[in-house]
């Protein structure tokens, strides 16, 4: 059990380290000369123009059709359990 906890802690620490390493490498990505940035795939994708300009035509509202009231289904098995009358006798004076 102790070995499993240590393994989980090591896995969590390794995962955190990998996430931090990958984000640091992504943020620190740069080139010293312009020719290298022209052929770099990462820089090419980051600076590529959009193929289609985004358009916004407004909010789409749901179409109102009508109200529906759902009735609960009465089960015959529950009818035997639920009583209308009180199971106690009325209080005496």
N, C-alpha and C positions, 0 to 999 in steps of 0.2 A: 504494500500500500504506500509506503514511504517512497519507494522507487518510482511509482506511478506519479505521485505528486511532483517529484523532482523532474520527471520527464515532461509533465505538463508545463511546469514553470520554464523549463529550458525551451520548449516549443513556443511559448508565448513571448519570451524574450527574443528568440530568433525571429519570430514574425514581426515584432515591433522594430527590431534592427533592420530587417529587410525593407519595411515600409519607409522608414526614415532614410535609408540609403538610396532607395529608388527616387524618392522625392527630392533629395539633395542633389543627386546627379541630374535630374530633370531641370531643377532650378539653376544649376551652375553650368548648364550647357551653353558654350559659346565658342567662337572661332577667332583666331588671331588675325586671319586674313580673309578678305571677301571672297576669294576664289574657293576656299574650302566650304564656306556657307552656301555657295551656289550649288554644289554637288551633294550637300548633306541631305539625307532623306528626312531627318527630323525637322530641319529648318525649312525644307521645301513644303512639307505638309502644313507647317505652322503659318506660312506666309501665302499659301495658295488662296486664290480668290474663290468666293462662293459661286457655284454654278447656277444657282437660282436665288434671287433675292427673296427674303422672307416677306410675306404679305399678311396683313391682319384685316379681316373683314368684320370684326366685331365679335361679340360673345354670342354663342349659339344657345338659345333658350329652349328648354324642353317644351314639347307640344302638349297642351292640356287636352286630354280626351274625356275624362269624366271621373267621378268618385266611385270607389269600390269599397263596400263595407263587408268585411269578412266576418261571418258568423262562426263561432266555435262549434265544432262537431260534438254532439252529445253521444257519449259512449254508454252502452247498456251495462257494461261492467261497472261504471262509476255510479249508475243509478242505484245499485245494491248497497253501495258504501255511503252515499250521501243521503241523509235523512232530513226531512223537512221539520220534524218535531224535535224538541229538546229531549235529550236522553235522561234528564233529571225530573224529579217530581217538583211541582210548584212549592214555594216556601209556605210553611205553616205559620199561622198567626200566633 
